[in-house]
């Protein structure tokens, strides 16, 4: 009688469901004990857990309960919606237990229970995760405005190199100047490349937040399929992004679904991209300001570019190498007390739980930043957004300028034409 | 003899409604006598209202409902006054209530009788443009919603009697004689539209396509004869060209209507605009003399009509209309700017008829022994605008002078304010409070839901299969009882509901019937009477949403009723009792501004025994009135002011602070605290008070134009007035030029200052009185002597004052050559004219003190309009209040106005304020927003969107393991919260919960909808 819940049985749908299950199994292992059995209960995780500094949360106890057969209690208690998924625990775990990944899977199980509605924990009324879900709809084609593309940038809808913009144009409505990250990034890439850079009008979300935050794996899979499809159609071989989350998702999570993803596509974060060009002698740095004042600045490592990458990925060393070099042009790089893998969290993961606890974590982070510099650079749009939100609430922090890596570099980067560099050599 | 705490209000239009609500809210028993079968008056007939284009019935209907269900108001429809005896404080009034031929108590307004009635009568509400059954209700939103039988048309066939399930119809019911004991009487009988039949040259009644403006208003209305389509009477086609003729029955000495009806310029523009909005092909043309857009934001409305809607204004009155026999189109002749006479054909002509005294005014005046003025309106005085010639009988609205709705509402409150002075000792004597049993604690009990489903005669039952729905509801979880009633709202059903609650131990109650807007409070009161918290009630509207919209689809209507009930049951299971808080009230008031307005309001409140703090920024009281000697009507302002100041300063309850400055205001309704410094030494004091009245006034514009300040022969009207009344300076003068609209109606001050035309005419007349040979020329754009002020415009013309019109684009030029003043003015008809006056008087406008108003508005957290005057809660129906409770507005702080109007608004503000001051405690609603503090990050977006200033950010400290953090937390003040839910929708963290509409409750409803039945 009720058309909303009435689903027509058909062959088509069956087939799709089978395919989806195939993908689902690649990212979802229902047996949590399988993943936890290595744990020998040293409880280091609980000692370093960031959220536990502002509220009661003990990963070791949770693991213990699951291992001893009380998984249902943990699932029903809703406690895992609170996890920051920052993976500070993984960093200190002698057994390399990936707690964030376990929470992710547990959340999927929680969501399957009717009462476990995470909607109230999603900040900004869930609008952004809703948008991601909408983009995952099969029949829905996204049409993004491209009027933000700066003058002089040579872009196209087909080509080798893709600038993957991500959510920035959507954020721009609520978080001022989010687009300036995209503009800065695209400007830099276009200066360095002769060929037009691909910016897709129908780009869809990478699915990061649905994967980690709301555990909507089905939608994540749909998004991943759509993305791969679009990349292939456009002839892409190289993906550049300025977003820590998109980077991690393309680098680590998509290859889990599609074995050949990393063969087909080279994924670069803008840090790596600039680092390589710098090493190739294609870029130099130059301070346009004439003043001789030394500007102290610091760098906030996003979890997705530190703890969430394999040890061999040296992106946080590369960025520091650039920063240390900048001393020559009047920027003095200083580390905050907690940095690299030990970096403090911006307080929110995948739109989950923005509250006074997460605000406290941000507050703590800015106390550290204030102690060392007047500029704080980060390379994750959400970190920038969250930390800026707090900065705006407190007069104490108003002196700190919070910038994205691209926004910081766009003014001081200087492109050297290839033949020019040969001549100089 | 003790005074009677009851008031009779005669007339149930917007004036009578407002006066009744104000009086009933401040503790008097009110009898509202209405001559027709429903309250609502002319406003209920209007399609839209200017200048906001609000739908008239949409904003009026809530007031009708409020009046209808007010426990202190008794509405006596179909009644007329017979006799009055006694003195102020204790009148005895005889009324006749004519029979409706049915029992008002029994009729539920279901409408079955009208559907079956075989006889048609003329629909007077639709201005005779359509028909209606002989048994009918005046209009669908009528209050009280009872039917009545048209005695002249009814053939007594008995069908209605047979079909009426409530057994209400009784052909033999006789007229009733009612005797009332009241302390005061308020007259609000309104006006009649002028009948243009005697103006044979316009052909009304002869030419089919000549109609009156009120008829056109009904044609525009969606509930009118053509459902909002604009069709002309002769052939039902759309009239492409419509001419509107101003001043029909106004400004017409010959027909003894030499006053201005005040509202026609504006309502005609509105009708033209709305006609254009309805059908874009219509080309409206307005024939007018002056455009009298003198009210707040009116000129902007006229500009919009011209610029955005292309309404054409032609400054000519039309002398005759000829009909083209075949097409029934109409030929209108008029003179163009260059003197040519042209003929233009229109498809429809609308006569903007003026207001004339209510036809019953004479008879009523005799019965009540009150005087009427020369035009047949109620006689009042400038300084007592709502008092009739008989003490204890008050007047408001258009029975006193023609006026628009906001001014009517202001006067209605003013009348209530003046009744307060007379009767305050009898307050709360005749209103009774119900004793209620203690509330039962149901918090530990599982939900036990009782459901009562209404047939509403056949209104619901004729479409929805009600017994079937009852059986279905019984199967739903937590429902322990369900039944159906013929009329769930009837008195015997209330008793039945209470019995069923007790018998079945019900702790949640659902009624499925009509709209919660009218009936929810009734059922809430019912369940409260047996000890259930009133928020344990849920109402489902299966009339409007099922049987009405799915009238021809009974199965679907029944299915939808089930769906809605399933949702409601799911929500009811989640309902929790809510507590209403009581907040104490400081019974003192703060009045800001010591001009005539502020002093009037202060005296009104003090006369009722309330302590008042009156703060004035200058070193003396009186405000702008200190510069005014006489009014246009020749009342002595200085004498009045002297007495007023004496009364203020001798009143023990009024504390005057002169040279005062407000440093800060905190608190909320009932509990404000204001820090002021005052006196020569700037002494500082904190004042505690329960209400605030803003009466900060306006100031005279200091012109930059016309060499003002550089030549002594160029002065403002204020200086001129002083010279006229205190010196003989003008005796030697030969010629004076007055220039109107200096500092008004221009780009900097795009509004009319309302008083300058009268000022100029007043001073011109005085000058002529002193020196009859003096030549006075007034250069004007429109002469805006609205209402009875028109009389003095005529006087001035009679005394040979010369009026020359100029247009905004070509203002008069001043040249000084060899010390000789020369004015060059361009008249649209005559061209350039030169005048050599001895004196130039600039009619300067009133402007808001911008800086002071901005500072005060910030402290009060109330808005200003574009012109920096204070902005009221609603321009039409709440002209005295702010959206923030407990703060009221009067006088020129609201917009430019004259003394009479300021006094009225001040008494009105006092009437609003006394509702708070006279209550010991205020009860907050249980239905408010609450912040879950833990999740609040203090972003402040809720503060920004709250219209009622109910939310503030409070700094708190949070301590964590190794650091502490200051953090802002949002707090909703339940005393100010209206439960509108905007903050909850805005909160990015979903951490604001609207009680009774919580996340779980709404989620339960949606889940219930999605679950298959």
Contacts between the chains, C-beta under 8 A, distances in Angstrom:
chain1	res1	chain2	res2	distance
A	1	B	559	7.6
A	1	B	1012	6.0
A	1	B	1013	6.2
A	2	B	1010	7.0
A	2	B	1011	7.9
A	2	B	1012	4.7
A	2	B	1013	7.2
A	4	B	1010	5.7
A	5	B	1010	5.9
A	5	B	1011	7.5
A	5	B	1012	5.7
A	6	B	1012	8.0
A	53	B	960	6.4
A	53	B	961	5.3
A	53	B	962	7.3
A	54	B	960	5.2
A	54	B	961	7.7
A	117	B	1003	7.4
A	119	B	990	7.9
A	120	B	990	5.2
A	120	B	999	6.2
A	123	B	988	5.8
A	123	B	989	5.8
A	124	B	988	4.6
A	125	B	987	8.0
A	125	B	988	6.2
A	125	B	990	6.3
A	354	B	935	8.0
A	354	B	937	6.2
A	354	B	988	7.2
A	354	B	989	5.6
A	355	B	934	6.3
A	355	B	935	4.1
A	355	B	936	7.6
A	355	B	937	6.4
A	355	B	989	6.5
A	355	B	991	7.5
A	356	B	934	6.2
A	356	B	935	7.0
A	356	B	936	6.9
A	356	B	937	6.2
A	356	B	958	6.1
A	356	B	967	5.8
A	358	B	937	7.8
A	359	B	937	4.9
A	359	B	938	8.0
A	359	B	965	7.4
A	359	B	967	6.4
A	360	B	958	6.5
A	360	B	960	5.6
A	360	B	963	8.0
A	360	B	965	5.4
A	360	B	967	7.9
A	363	B	963	7.6
A	363	B	965	4.6
A	364	B	963	6.3
A	367	B	963	7.1
A	389	B	939	7.6
A	393	B	938	6.6
A	393	B	939	7.7
A	393	B	968	7.0
A	394	B	966	7.8
